[in-house]
Each structure stands twice: as C-alpha cells, then as structure tokens.
Amino acid sequence: MSGHYIIKKSSAAQPYHFVLRAGNNEVILTSENYASKQGAQTGIASCQVNSQIDDRYARKESAANQPYSFVLKAANGEIIGRSENYATSAGRDSGIASVKANGPSKDIRDDT
C-alpha cells in the first residue's frame, strides 16, 4: 500500500492542514496551517515536487538530549511540513526516506 495525503480542518484561525501518511498509515509529515482548503491543496502539490529534492530537507540535530526531526521546505524557503520527533539521527533519516518515497503520491483524501 502506498502513502497518501489527508486534508484536515480544525477550529484554528487558519483551520486547514494536511498530513502525509506512509503505506503503513503512520503520519510522516504534518503541514503548516492554511486559511483555505485550496491553500492546503497547493501545499500538497508543493510537497509532491519538493519531497524528491534532498536539499529541501532541513535536518535538525540533537542537542542536550533533544529529539531529532526535520522540516521540508519549498524552493522559496517556506516550510511545507514538519516531521515527528525521532530518538536518533538514523530514525530521522529513515523518516526523510519515507517522505521521499511517499511524497509523490496522488492519493489525496478530504477529511474536512
């Protein structure tokens, strides 16, 4: 089973966001918040393209026993999404590999 995106809505001021789930249904990337569903859809399109470019990942290093994580950025430097926290750099790197593998997915589900 391949990965997929889910567009979600909350009660926040900018209520729309998306998550990218791997084939095992685990969340591997969570987007920033958007004012509209169209904004979230544009974010997904950006993720589909930028997830394949290694230089678009900002790898966060552990300091003082803090978790490892990463962010995916667009060409203009804007953050598209953030990872979960990982206990090790190897776990973080596996998360990036999973986003690269699942990011191009065209499977977009609307949970709004």
N, C-alpha and C positions, 0 to 999 in steps of 0.2 A: 504494500500500500504506500502511495506517495504522500508527500506533505500537502497541506492546504492552508489557506488563509480563512480567518473568520473575522468579519466586521462586527463590532460590538458597539453598544450605546449605553452610556451611564447617565447619571444626573448631574455630572460636572458641567462647568460653564462651557467647555468645549467637549461635548459628550461622545464624540466618535473616536474609535481607535481600532486597530486590528492586531491580531496575533497570528504568528506563523507557527503551525504545528507540524512536527515531523510525522513520518508514517506511523509511528507508534503512538500518536496523539499527544505527545509531550510538547508543551509550549517551548519554543526555542528562540523566539524573538517577539517583543512587545513594542508596538509603535508609540510614538508621541500622540498627544490628543489633537483632534481636529474639530473645527466648528461645524463641518458638514460631512455627510456621507461621501460626497464627491471628493472631499479632501482626503478621506481615508482611502478611497479607491485610487487616487493619484499617488498616495504613499505606497500602496501595494505595487503599482506599476513601477515606481522608482526602486522598490525593493527587488522586484523581479530582475531588473537590469543590474543594479549595483551590487547585489549579493554575489555576483560572479567575479568581482574585482577585488583582489586581495588587499590592495592599498586603501580600500574604503572601510576597512575594519580598524578601529582604534582599540588595541588590546590594553586592558587595564592590568597593571602589575600589582601583586600583593605587597602590602607594606604594613608592618605591625600586625600581622595575622588577619588582615582584612581579606575578604573573598576576591577571587579573580573574576573578571567579567569583560565584556566587550560591547562596543556600540558600532552600528553600521551607519555610515554617512553617505550622503549623496555627493555628486561632483562639486556642488557649491559649498560643501562642508556642513550642511544642515543634518542633524541627526534624524535618521529614518526610524531606527528602533534600537532597543537595548536588550541584552541577554539577561538570563537569570544569573545568579551568583554561583560560582564554581569553587570547590575546595582547592583545586590545583590548576596550574597553568595547562597541564595536559587535558584536563576536563574542559577548560575554556577553549582550547584549540579544537577539541572534538566538537564543541558547540558551533564553532565557526564552520567547520567542515560540514556539519549538518545543515546550517543555513545555506551554505553554497550548494548543497545537494538538493534541498527542498525549496529554495528561494524562487526558482523559475516556474514553480507550479502555477498553472492556470485555474486550479480548483479554488474558487472564491465562494465562500458561504456567508450569507447575510443573516446575522442573528440579532437584527435590530427590531 
